[in-house]
Amino acid sequence: MLQKLDTNILPMDYERVGRATVYGPEGKEIFMMKDLPSWVLYWSDLSEDERSQHDVDSFISQYGDKEFYALRSHFGLVPGQSKELIINKNLPEWLIKYPSMFPSAKKEYDPESVISVLNIEEVRLLSEYLGLKPYKPNGFTSQIFVTTVDPETSEVTEYSVSRISTNKDTVNARLISNPQAGIVKLPKNEIILNRSLKPSWINYTNPLTKNVAGMDFDAVRCLNNSVFVTIVATLITLLINSMAAFALSKYRFNGQIIFFIIILATLMVPASVLIVGIFKMVSVTGLAGSLWGVIIPGAATPTGVFMLRQYMLTIPDELLEAARMDASSEWTIYWRIVLPLALPAVAVLGILSIIWRWNDLILPMIAVSTTKAAYTIQLCLLDFQGEYLAQEHYRLAMTVVSLIPTTLVFVFLQKYITTGIATTGIK
């Protein structure tokens, strides 16, 4: 039975049929076309590159009569073939402009008499292009394939549905075996939708190729911005936090404990309290609209300082004294002795920083919300949540894409997490 949430993923996840409307001397004829390839049903949604991958002419040549005419109109071949015919037959050039003329201008011409010298197929083609009776432009739409069970006979009946509204209890449907019978109303709770088993990647390919109607979504730019912010911010965080941890763990000076307590006390400050202060700092320093406005505010973290300090306390002071006796500078001791020995804790902090920076939404909203070119991937995902239209299928697909980098980082570096956390005092 039709579930309410099922309509959120229509139409890409369900079997579909083509409903064709063909005009001719006998009048309008409506019929259904089943077992069509998915690229035919979704032709209007394909990009130019995707359309060029299919041989339309050879495909429609397999059909005859009304199916051929319907598919020819569906693929948009009528204008091109008509213009080519007009040129090859040396017909008046005004025929090419006739469809776009105003009604008052069309009265000055008589296209029926001009095309009457052509054969029946050529007359039909030009009549469809010019909109002449009885051969008006044909129609073709992709519709949802549904079935219902007759409560009296228990027979399964096939219907086609153009759309399903969550606000109505019934749907307008046409009987596939006899679409000419007209539209019937079916109770929505009795409809059975047949899911398509063919995988569809259109929810991924459309955003990644900038093929999202009604919005400017550049996935590559958003991903590049997130990669830049994550890498640069993580490197700065590791450098500042490790230097602060080195000073707090290996030097003795007045107020050392007080400084450490102050750093830990900042952990009790809710992040929401800092939003206004960060916004003012970014605005005053001129970093608004720049990726550096996202990177710098979170460069130093109390959690990172605490984690690295706890680990560096386990490094023997004798190693540092021996290095000083060999005339090593403090920078050399930090860079060549302490930092390599603290690599497990540094790796843990790096992983946590990468995950935080990649998934962070608050700082980008504060710093670059007014600059589209500086959007990170998390901020770009909000574009799919519009005021009047929510494209959840694209948003969920791009969310999966955004999870890939952090998942790979965790998979390949997870051994450092257990080692580092076990030796830093974090439970």
Beta strands, then each sheet from edge to edge (+ up, - down):
strand 1: 16-24
strand 2: 27-33
strand 3: 139-149
strand 4: 156-161
strand 5: 170-175
strand 6: 183-187
strand 7: 192-193
sheet 1: 2+ 1- 3+ 4- 5+ 6-
sheet 2: 2+ 1- 3+ 7-
end
